[in-house]
């Protein structure tokens, strides 16, 4: 049971931090692509959507190349802070955040595009600053779609396996998340542990989907 609870708490920790990262970056990128036009906009959208369709192990390999000790980023972190992202829970957070990122920024972009521009313009006519327009008009009107995306991203980050395993490995109590613990339990023939982990993961994902469906009816299966 200790191993089960450790895997659950670590998974919630990784998924929670990954969701927080995606909250800020997903809103920023979604708003940028929804409201601005610039050369390469469609290409950027495609590249940011790649984690949704790219095999997680391939994405994990890219992250290893980027963050490994022989990379410029990995060497810089090691030289200046004595810290490496590989085989750490922080590395697992980055992997999970990147894999789940399209599930936040795509709904955020759609939510911002659905906001009536006349309402924003009316606020500007009243002398409200652009930042105030965003926080008092645009974001309140788009929050349901953004929150639905965050719930889906949380569930996706919670169940992430391939990229997380490549970057963080499987160290019990340190980097072994629920999905990795399921794999290890099956490999070890511990069916009772695997069943418990699968039920916990499935329950969390079902709750996230139900909440997302209530926030944005029709888009996630609820009418």
C-alpha positions in Angstrom: 0.0 0.0 0.0 2.9 2.4 0.7 4.0 2.0 -2.9 0.5 2.6 -4.2 0.1 5.8 -2.1 3.6 7.0 -3.1 2.8 6.6 -6.8 -0.6 8.3 -6.4 0.8 11.3 -4.5 3.7 11.7 -6.9 1.4 11.5 -9.9 -0.9 14.1 -8.4 2.1 16.3 -7.7 3.5 15.9 -11.2 0.0 16.4 -12.9 -0.7 19.4 -10.7 2.5 21.2 -11.5 2.2 20.3 -15.2 -1.4 21.8 -15.2 -0.2 25.0 -13.5 2.5 25.4 -16.2 0.0 24.8 -18.9 -2.5 27.3 -17.3 -0.1 30.2 -17.9 1.5 29.1 -21.2 -1.7 27.7 -22.6 -3.6 30.9 -22.0 -0.8 33.0 -23.3 -0.3 31.0 -26.5 -4.0 30.5 -27.1 -4.7 34.2 -26.8 -1.7 35.0 -29.1 -2.9 32.7 -31.8 -6.5 33.8 -31.4 -6.0 37.5 -31.7 -2.9 38.1 -33.8 -1.9 37.4 -37.4 1.8 36.9 -38.3 3.9 34.9 -40.8 4.3 31.3 -39.7 1.2 31.4 -37.5 -0.2 28.2 -38.9 3.2 26.5 -38.7 3.5 27.5 -35.0 0.0 26.1 -34.3 1.0 22.8 -36.0 4.2 22.5 -34.0 2.5 23.2 -30.7 -0.1 20.5 -31.6 2.5 17.9 -32.4 2.6 16.4 -28.8 -1.0 15.4 -29.3 -0.2 13.0 -32.1 3.6 12.3 -31.7 4.5 9.0 -30.0 5.4 9.9 -26.4 8.6 7.9 -26.6 9.7 10.1 -29.5 8.9 13.2 -27.6 10.7 11.8 -24.6 13.8 11.3 -26.8 13.7 14.9 -27.9 13.5 16.0 -24.3 16.5 13.8 -23.4 18.5 15.4 -26.2 17.4 18.9 -25.0 17.8 18.4 -21.2 20.5 15.8 -21.0 23.8 16.7 -19.4 25.6 16.9 -22.8 23.1 19.4 -24.1 23.6 23.1 -23.7 20.6 23.4 -21.3 21.6 20.4 -19.3 25.2 21.5 -19.1 24.2 25.0 -18.1 21.9 23.7 -15.3 24.7 21.4 -14.0 27.4 24.0 -14.1 25.5 26.9 -12.6 23.1 25.1 -10.2 24.5 21.6 -9.8 21.1 20.3 -10.9 19.9 17.9 -13.6 16.3 17.5 -14.8 16.9 13.9 -15.9 15.6 11.3 -13.5 13.9 13.8 -11.3 10.2 14.6 -10.6 10.8 18.1 -12.1 11.8 16.4 -15.4 8.6 14.4 -15.2 6.6 17.6 -14.7 8.1 19.1 -17.9 7.5 15.9 -19.9 3.9 15.7 -18.7 3.3 19.4 -19.3 4.5 19.3 -22.9 2.5 16.1 -23.7 -0.7 17.7 -22.3 -0.1 21.3 -23.6 -2.2 21.0 -26.7 -5.2 20.0 -24.6 -5.0 23.4 -22.9 -3.9 25.8 -25.7 -6.4 24.5 -28.3 -9.5 24.9 -26.2 -8.1 28.2 -24.9 -7.7 29.5 -28.4 -11.2 28.3 -29.4 -12.6 30.0 -26.2 -10.9 33.3 -27.0 -12.0 33.2 -30.6 -15.6 32.7 -29.4 -15.6 35.9 -27.3 -17.7 38.6 -28.9 -15.2 41.3 -30.0 -17.9 44.0 -29.7 -18.0 43.5 -25.9 -14.2 44.1 -25.8 -14.5 47.1 -28.0 -17.3 48.5 -25.8 -14.9 48.2 -22.8 -12.2 50.0 -24.7 -14.6 52.9 -25.5 -15.3 53.2 -21.8 -11.6 53.9 -21.3 -10.6 50.5 -19.9 -6.9 49.5 -20.5 -6.1 46.5 -22.6 -5.0 44.5 -19.6 -8.2 45.3 -17.8 -10.2 44.3 -20.9 -8.5 40.9 -20.8 -9.1 40.2 -17.2 -12.5 41.8 -16.8 -14.1 40.9 -20.2 -12.2 38.4 -22.3 -11.0 35.9 -19.7 -14.3 35.7 -17.7 -16.1 34.9 -21.0 -13.6 32.3 -22.0 -13.0 30.6 -18.7 -15.3 27.6 -19.2 -13.4 26.4 -22.2 -10.1 27.1 -20.6 -11.0 25.2 -17.4 -12.3 22.3 -19.5 -9.0 22.1 -21.3 -7.1 22.2 -18.0 -9.2 19.3 -16.6 -8.4 17.2 -19.7 -4.7 18.2 -19.5 -4.6 17.2 -15.8 -6.0 13.8 -16.6 -3.6 13.4 -19.5 -0.6 14.4 -17.4 -1.8 12.0 -14.6 -1.7 9.1 -17.1 1.4 10.1 -19.0 3.8 7.1 -19.5 6.2 7.2 -22.4 7.8 10.6 -22.2 7.9 10.5 -18.4 9.6 7.1 -18.4 12.2 8.3 -20.9 13.0 11.5 -19.0 12.4 10.6 -15.4 12.8 6.8 -15.3 11.2 4.6 -12.7 12.6 5.3 -9.3 10.1 4.2 -6.6 9.1 7.1 -4.4 11.0 9.6 -6.5 9.9 9.3 -10.2 7.6 6.3 -10.3 4.2 7.7 -11.3 0.9 5.7 -11.4 1.2 4.7 -15.0 4.8 3.6 -14.6 3.9 1.8 -11.4 1.1 -0.1 -13.3 3.7 -1.3 -15.8 6.2 -2.3 -13.1 3.4 -4.2 -11.2 2.3 -6.1 -14.3 5.9 -7.0 -15.1 6.4 -8.2 -11.6 3.2 -10.3 -11.6 1.6 -8.2 -8.9 -1.9 -8.2 -10.3 -3.6 -6.9 -7.2 -1.4 -3.8 -7.1 -1.9 -3.3 -10.8 -5.7 -3.5 -10.5 -5.7 -1.0 -7.6 -3.6 1.5 -9.5 -5.7 1.1 -12.7 -8.9 1.7 -10.8 -7.5 4.8 -9.1 -6.2 6.2 -12.5 -9.5 5.4 -14.3 -11.6 7.0 -11.6 -9.7 10.3 -11.7 -9.8 10.4 -15.5 -13.6 9.7 -15.5 -14.2 12.5 -13.0 -12.1 14.9 -15.1 -14.0 14.0 -18.3 -17.4 14.4 -16.6 -16.4 17.8 -15.2 -15.1 18.9 -18.6 -18.3 17.8 -20.3 -20.4 19.8 -17.9 -18.3 22.9 -18.5 -18.5 22.7 -22.3 -21.6 20.6 -23.2 -21.4 18.8 -26.5 -17.7 19.3 -27.1 -16.7 16.4 -24.8 -19.6 14.1 -25.4 -22.3 15.6 -23.2 -25.3 17.1 -24.9 
